[in-house]
Amino acid sequence: MSIKIQSRRAKGKILEDEVADKLVEYGLDSKARRDGGSGSGDREKGDICTSAQLLGRNLGIECKNHETLHIPDWFRQTEKLELLGREPVLVYKLPNRNPRVVLVSIYLETFLDMLVALQGDKNTEINVVSNYNYDKTSVLNSIKYLKKIAGDLERNYTNKILKE
């Protein structure tokens, strides 16, 4: 039985809670939580309060759970987090998909830096850490996380796709 969510705000809270819970579950930030006042007042405007980092920059996460996609508008809102020194990350649920699909939009350069970091060769430090003045500990934590995700994706692909 499927429960219909009446309020758009409630739908958004569900996705925000899910994202915060995933940050905790993956060991990226044990204190990650939904920011109940995001977008109001003089506070930081992200939907998630987190100290999680991507390649040395704190994440600024905006979550959207709508029936109609408005990705360009949403990303413009997300980019404002960059002005606060955050790495802008847009998390959104694709409507009317079963099974449920949640996607992330980031800058191409951020994605490419992540791929460089995943290579794990001697050039990673030169390409990522030295050129961008990233904190080496934060980069190492990001690399460990990305390797874990890559392993999870490979296992899921092997178990679900190749066995069909």
LUMVEX-511187 format. One line per 2 residues: number of its first residue (from 1); for each residue x, y, z of N, C-alpha, C. Coordinates in nm, 3 decimals, always signed. Layout:
NUM> X,Y,Z,X,Y,Z,X,Y,Z  ...;
END
This chain:
1> +0.085,-0.118,+0.000,+0.000,+0.000,+0.000,+0.089,+0.124,+0.000  +0.059,+0.214,-0.085,+0.136,+0.338,-0.096,+0.064,+0.451,-0.024;
3> +0.140,+0.528,+0.051,+0.082,+0.640,+0.124,+0.106,+0.767,+0.043  +0.001,+0.839,+0.012,+0.013,+0.963,-0.063,+0.050,+1.076,+0.033;
5> +0.156,+1.145,-0.001,+0.201,+1.255,+0.083,+0.123,+1.380,+0.043  +0.056,+1.440,+0.139,-0.034,+1.552,+0.111,+0.040,+1.683,+0.090;
7> +0.144,+1.704,+0.162,+0.209,+1.834,+0.163,+0.340,+1.830,+0.084  +0.361,+1.932,+0.000,+0.489,+1.943,-0.070,+0.603,+1.957,+0.029;
9> +0.578,+2.030,+0.135,+0.680,+2.049,+0.238,+0.717,+1.914,+0.303  +0.617,+1.831,+0.327,+0.641,+1.698,+0.386,+0.724,+1.612,+0.291;
11> +0.696,+1.619,+0.162,+0.774,+1.543,+0.064,+0.920,+1.587,+0.067  +0.942,+1.717,+0.075,+1.079,+1.769,+0.081,+1.151,+1.723,+0.206;
13> +1.081,+1.723,+0.318,+1.141,+1.680,+0.445,+1.183,+1.534,+0.438  +1.104,+1.452,+0.371,+1.137,+1.309,+0.359,+1.269,+1.291,+0.285;
15> +1.288,+1.362,+0.174,+1.413,+1.351,+0.099,+1.529,+1.409,+0.181  +1.508,+1.521,+0.246,+1.613,+1.582,+0.328,+1.657,+1.486,+0.439;
17> +1.561,+1.425,+0.506,+1.594,+1.328,+0.612,+1.672,+1.210,+0.554  +1.630,+1.164,+0.436,+1.698,+1.051,+0.372,+1.844,+1.086,+0.341;
19> +1.868,+1.205,+0.287,+2.004,+1.246,+0.253,+2.089,+1.258,+0.380  +2.036,+1.321,+0.483,+2.109,+1.333,+0.609,+2.140,+1.195,+0.667;
21> +2.042,+1.105,+0.663,+2.062,+0.970,+0.714,+2.171,+0.896,+0.635  +2.177,+0.917,+0.505,+2.280,+0.852,+0.422,+2.419,+0.904,+0.457;
23> +2.431,+1.034,+0.484,+2.561,+1.090,+0.525,+2.608,+1.024,+0.655  +2.515,+1.000,+0.745,+2.548,+0.933,+0.871,+2.581,+0.786,+0.844;
25> +2.495,+0.719,+0.767,+2.511,+0.577,+0.738,+2.646,+0.546,+0.673  +2.691,+0.633,+0.582,+2.816,+0.611,+0.511,+2.938,+0.660,+0.589;
27> +2.915,+0.710,+0.710,+3.025,+0.751,+0.795,+3.088,+0.883,+0.756  +3.016,+0.965,+0.682,+3.071,+1.093,+0.637,+3.051,+1.204,+0.739;
29> +2.944,+1.196,+0.818,+2.917,+1.297,+0.920,+2.815,+1.240,+1.018  +2.862,+1.205,+1.137,+2.772,+1.142,+1.234,+2.666,+1.238,+1.287;
31> +2.684,+1.369,+1.262,+2.589,+1.468,+1.312,+2.504,+1.530,+1.201  +2.512,+1.478,+1.080,+2.435,+1.534,+0.968,+2.286,+1.529,+1.001;
33> +2.216,+1.638,+0.964,+2.073,+1.644,+0.990,+2.008,+1.742,+0.893  +1.878,+1.728,+0.882,+1.800,+1.822,+0.801,+1.799,+1.955,+0.872;
35> +1.815,+2.064,+0.797,+1.809,+2.198,+0.854,+1.666,+2.246,+0.841  +1.591,+2.238,+0.949,+1.449,+2.273,+0.947,+1.420,+2.416,+0.907;
37> +1.518,+2.505,+0.919,+1.494,+2.645,+0.886,+1.563,+2.689,+0.759  +1.600,+2.594,+0.672,+1.674,+2.633,+0.552,+1.592,+2.731,+0.470;
39> +1.661,+2.829,+0.418,+1.595,+2.929,+0.334,+1.532,+3.042,+0.412  +1.540,+3.038,+0.545,+1.476,+3.144,+0.623,+1.579,+3.220,+0.704;
41> +1.553,+3.344,+0.727,+1.639,+3.425,+0.814,+1.775,+3.453,+0.755  +1.871,+3.479,+0.844,+2.007,+3.513,+0.802,+2.101,+3.393,+0.812;
43> +2.047,+3.273,+0.816,+2.130,+3.156,+0.834,+2.175,+3.100,+0.701  +2.264,+3.000,+0.710,+2.306,+2.930,+0.589,+2.182,+2.867,+0.526;
45> +2.177,+2.865,+0.396,+2.052,+2.829,+0.328,+2.043,+2.684,+0.282  +2.141,+2.598,+0.308,+2.134,+2.460,+0.264,+2.026,+2.382,+0.337;
47> +1.982,+2.273,+0.274,+1.878,+2.189,+0.335,+1.935,+2.093,+0.438  +2.066,+2.067,+0.432,+2.130,+1.970,+0.520,+2.242,+2.039,+0.598;
49> +2.242,+2.024,+0.729,+2.354,+2.070,+0.812,+2.455,+1.956,+0.816  +2.573,+1.979,+0.761,+2.675,+1.874,+0.758,+2.814,+1.933,+0.754;
51> +2.907,+1.857,+0.809,+3.048,+1.893,+0.798,+3.116,+1.806,+0.693  +3.038,+1.724,+0.621,+3.094,+1.637,+0.517,+3.158,+1.723,+0.408;
53> +3.266,+1.670,+0.354,+3.341,+1.744,+0.253,+3.357,+1.662,+0.126  +3.377,+1.733,+0.018,+3.411,+1.673,-0.110,+3.536,+1.742,-0.159;
55> +3.645,+1.666,-0.167,+3.773,+1.719,-0.212,+3.812,+1.846,-0.137  +3.790,+1.844,-0.006,+3.836,+1.953,+0.078,+3.739,+2.068,+0.098;
57> +3.623,+2.063,+0.038,+3.524,+2.171,+0.055,+3.400,+2.115,+0.124  +3.349,+2.189,+0.221,+3.224,+2.149,+0.286,+3.112,+2.147,+0.184;
59> +3.024,+2.049,+0.199,+2.911,+2.037,+0.106,+2.800,+2.136,+0.141  +2.741,+2.192,+0.040,+2.620,+2.272,+0.051,+2.512,+2.198,-0.026;
61> +2.422,+2.132,+0.045,+2.327,+2.040,-0.019,+2.188,+2.100,-0.022  +2.131,+2.103,-0.140,+1.993,+2.146,-0.162,+1.916,+2.024,-0.211;
63> +1.801,+1.993,-0.151,+1.721,+1.876,-0.187,+1.588,+1.919,-0.247  +1.546,+1.848,-0.353,+1.419,+1.878,-0.419,+1.343,+1.749,-0.446;
65> +1.216,+1.747,-0.406,+1.129,+1.631,-0.426,+0.997,+1.683,-0.481  +0.993,+1.708,-0.613,+0.878,+1.769,-0.679,+0.823,+1.677,-0.787;
67> +0.700,+1.701,-0.826,+0.639,+1.625,-0.934,+0.688,+1.669,-1.072  +0.739,+1.790,-1.082,+0.791,+1.843,-1.207,+0.934,+1.887,-1.185;
69> +1.022,+1.849,-1.277,+1.163,+1.886,-1.264,+1.185,+2.031,-1.309  +1.260,+2.105,-1.229,+1.300,+2.242,-1.261,+1.448,+2.257,-1.230;
71> +1.529,+2.168,-1.287,+1.670,+2.157,-1.251,+1.746,+2.288,-1.268  +1.731,+2.362,-1.379,+1.806,+2.488,-1.389,+1.775,+2.586,-1.276;
73> +1.647,+2.599,-1.240,+1.609,+2.688,-1.130,+1.665,+2.637,-0.997  +1.653,+2.508,-0.976,+1.702,+2.449,-0.853,+1.853,+2.467,-0.840;
75> +1.925,+2.448,-0.951,+2.071,+2.460,-0.942,+2.112,+2.604,-0.918  +2.038,+2.699,-0.974,+2.068,+2.841,-0.944,+2.057,+2.865,-0.794;
77> +1.957,+2.808,-0.732,+1.940,+2.820,-0.587,+2.057,+2.752,-0.515  +2.097,+2.636,-0.563,+2.207,+2.560,-0.502,+2.339,+2.636,-0.514;
79> +2.362,+2.702,-0.627,+2.487,+2.776,-0.648,+2.509,+2.886,-0.544  +2.403,+2.936,-0.486,+2.416,+3.040,-0.383,+2.497,+2.988,-0.265;
81> +2.495,+2.858,-0.243,+2.571,+2.798,-0.133,+2.721,+2.812,-0.158  +2.760,+2.822,-0.284,+2.901,+2.840,-0.318,+2.952,+2.974,-0.266;
83> +2.866,+3.074,-0.262,+2.906,+3.205,-0.209,+2.940,+3.196,-0.061  +2.893,+3.091,+0.005,+2.922,+3.069,+0.147,+3.040,+2.975,+0.165;
85> +3.111,+2.945,+0.054,+3.228,+2.858,+0.062,+3.196,+2.710,+0.056  +3.076,+2.676,+0.016,+3.033,+2.536,+0.008,+3.049,+2.483,-0.134;
87> +3.065,+2.352,-0.145,+3.061,+2.285,-0.275,+2.914,+2.258,-0.303  +2.856,+2.324,-0.406,+2.712,+2.310,-0.431,+2.675,+2.172,-0.484;
89> +2.576,+2.111,-0.417,+2.528,+1.978,-0.454,+2.375,+1.983,-0.454  +2.317,+1.948,-0.568,+2.171,+1.942,-0.581,+2.130,+1.795,-0.581;
91> +2.043,+1.758,-0.488,+1.991,+1.621,-0.478,+1.843,+1.630,-0.511  +1.797,+1.546,-0.606,+1.656,+1.551,-0.644,+1.605,+1.412,-0.679;
93> +1.478,+1.394,-0.652,+1.409,+1.268,-0.682,+1.343,+1.281,-0.819  +1.359,+1.179,-0.901,+1.288,+1.178,-1.029,+1.142,+1.141,-1.002;
95> +1.049,+1.219,-1.054,+0.908,+1.190,-1.027,+0.860,+1.067,-1.104  +0.760,+1.003,-1.047,+0.689,+0.893,-1.112,+0.781,+0.780,-1.158;
97> +0.880,+0.747,-1.078,+0.972,+0.638,-1.112,+0.957,+0.527,-1.009  +0.946,+0.407,-1.059,+0.942,+0.291,-0.973,+1.036,+0.187,-1.032;
99> +1.145,+0.151,-0.969,+1.183,+0.193,-0.835,+1.226,+0.339,-0.830  +1.223,+0.392,-0.711,+1.255,+0.531,-0.683,+1.398,+0.563,-0.728;
101> +1.418,+0.678,-0.790,+1.550,+0.720,-0.837,+1.582,+0.858,-0.781  +1.696,+0.869,-0.714,+1.743,+0.997,-0.661,+1.875,+1.027,-0.730;
103> +1.887,+1.148,-0.783,+2.007,+1.189,-0.856,+2.075,+1.306,-0.788  +2.200,+1.329,-0.827,+2.278,+1.440,-0.775,+2.335,+1.518,-0.893;
105> +2.329,+1.651,-0.887,+2.392,+1.737,-0.988,+2.504,+1.815,-0.920  +2.621,+1.809,-0.984,+2.737,+1.884,-0.938,+2.804,+1.945,-1.060;
107> +2.902,+2.032,-1.038,+2.978,+2.089,-1.148,+3.059,+1.978,-1.218  +3.077,+1.992,-1.349,+3.158,+1.897,-1.425,+3.300,+1.892,-1.368;
109> +3.357,+2.007,-1.334,+3.494,+2.011,-1.282,+3.504,+1.933,-1.151  +3.402,+1.943,-1.067,+3.400,+1.867,-0.942,+3.398,+1.718,-0.972;
111> +3.315,+1.677,-1.067,+3.307,+1.538,-1.107,+3.441,+1.488,-1.160  +3.505,+1.569,-1.244,+3.634,+1.530,-1.300,+3.741,+1.521,-1.191;
113> +3.740,+1.614,-1.096,+3.834,+1.606,-0.983,+3.811,+1.478,-0.903  +3.686,+1.438,-0.888,+3.654,+1.313,-0.818,+3.713,+1.194,-0.894;
115> +3.698,+1.195,-1.026,+3.753,+1.085,-1.107,+3.904,+1.079,-1.096  +3.970,+1.195,-1.098,+4.115,+1.199,-1.081,+4.152,+1.140,-0.946;
117> +4.080,+1.179,-0.842,+4.109,+1.129,-0.708,+4.089,+0.977,-0.700  +3.994,+0.924,-0.775,+3.968,+0.780,-0.773,+4.076,+0.699,-0.843;
119> +4.155,+0.763,-0.927,+4.256,+0.689,-1.002,+4.356,+0.622,-0.909  +4.384,+0.687,-0.794,+4.470,+0.626,-0.694,+4.616,+0.615,-0.734;
121> +4.657,+0.686,-0.838,+4.797,+0.678,-0.877,+4.875,+0.797,-0.819  +5.002,+0.803,-0.846,+5.087,+0.906,-0.788,+5.050,+1.045,-0.835;
123> +4.984,+1.057,-0.949,+4.948,+1.188,-1.001,+4.829,+1.250,-0.929  +4.757,+1.170,-0.852,+4.638,+1.221,-0.782,+4.673,+1.338,-0.693;
125> +4.779,+1.325,-0.614,+4.816,+1.434,-0.524,+4.853,+1.559,-0.604  +4.928,+1.542,-0.709,+4.968,+1.657,-0.790,+4.847,+1.722,-0.854;
127> +4.759,+1.641,-0.912,+4.643,+1.694,-0.983,+4.538,+1.755,-0.892  +4.512,+1.693,-0.780,+4.402,+1.737,-0.695,+4.449,+1.821,-0.578;
129> +4.542,+1.770,-0.499,+4.579,+1.838,-0.376,+4.662,+1.963,-0.403  +4.769,+1.950,-0.478,+4.859,+2.064,-0.498,+4.795,+2.174,-0.582;
131> +4.730,+2.137,-0.690,+4.675,+2.238,-0.780,+4.558,+2.314,-0.721  +4.484,+2.252,-0.631,+4.365,+2.316,-0.578,+4.377,+2.353,-0.431;
133> +4.495,+2.335,-0.373,+4.520,+2.368,-0.233,+4.422,+2.301,-0.138  +4.389,+2.175,-0.166,+4.299,+2.100,-0.079,+4.375,+2.047,+0.041;
135> +4.306,+2.032,+0.150,+4.360,+1.969,+0.269,+4.377,+1.820,+0.241  +4.498,+1.767,+0.262,+4.527,+1.628,+0.225,+4.441,+1.529,+0.301;
137> +4.411,+1.554,+0.427,+4.328,+1.462,+0.505,+4.186,+1.458,+0.448  +4.132,+1.573,+0.414,+3.998,+1.577,+0.356,+3.994,+1.506,+0.222;
139> +4.099,+1.525,+0.142,+4.105,+1.458,+0.012,+4.110,+1.307,+0.032  +4.192,+1.262,+0.126,+4.202,+1.119,+0.153,+4.067,+1.062,+0.196;
141> +3.995,+1.133,+0.283,+3.863,+1.087,+0.324,+3.767,+1.081,+0.206  +3.775,+1.180,+0.118,+3.689,+1.180,-0.001,+3.724,+1.063,-0.092;
143> +3.852,+1.036,-0.108,+3.895,+0.924,-0.193,+3.844,+0.792,-0.136  +3.857,+0.775,-0.005,+3.809,+0.652,+0.058,+3.659,+0.635,+0.035;
145> +3.585,+0.744,+0.050,+3.441,+0.738,+0.029,+3.410,+0.702,-0.117  +3.477,+0.767,-0.211,+3.450,+0.742,-0.352,+3.485,+0.598,-0.390;
147> +3.593,+0.545,-0.334,+3.628,+0.406,-0.361,+3.521,+0.312,-0.306  +3.466,+0.343,-0.188,+3.360,+0.261,-0.130,+3.237,+0.264,-0.220;
149> +3.201,+0.383,-0.266,+3.084,+0.396,-0.354,+3.107,+0.320,-0.484  +3.226,+0.331,-0.541,+3.256,+0.260,-0.665,+3.244,+0.109,-0.644;
151> +3.293,+0.061,-0.531,+3.280,-0.081,-0.500,+3.135,-0.123,-0.485  +3.057,-0.040,-0.416,+2.914,-0.068,-0.400,+2.844,-0.072,-0.536;
153> +2.877,+0.024,-0.622,+2.815,+0.028,-0.756,+2.851,-0.097,-0.836  +2.977,-0.137,-0.827,+3.021,-0.256,-0.900,+2.946,-0.381,-0.849;
155> +2.935,-0.395,-0.718,+2.863,-0.510,-0.661,+2.716,-0.509,-0.702  +2.652,-0.391,-0.694,+2.511,-0.381,-0.733,+2.494,-0.415,-0.881;
157> +2.583,-0.363,-0.964,+2.575,-0.391,-1.107,+2.589,-0.541,-1.132  +2.688,-0.601,-1.069,+2.711,-0.744,-1.086,+2.591,-0.824,-1.039;
159> +2.539,-0.789,-0.921,+2.428,-0.866,-0.864,+2.296,-0.846,-0.936  +2.268,-0.725,-0.980,+2.137,-0.696,-1.039,+2.136,-0.706,-1.190;
161> +2.231,-0.643,-1.255,+2.228,-0.632,-1.401,+2.279,-0.759,-1.469  +2.395,-0.805,-1.426,+2.455,-0.920,-1.495,+2.381,-1.050,-1.469;
163> +2.305,-1.056,-1.361,+2.233,-1.179,-1.329,+2.092,-1.181,-1.386  +2.053,-1.079,-1.459,+1.919,-1.074,-1.520,+1.914,-1.156,-1.646;
END
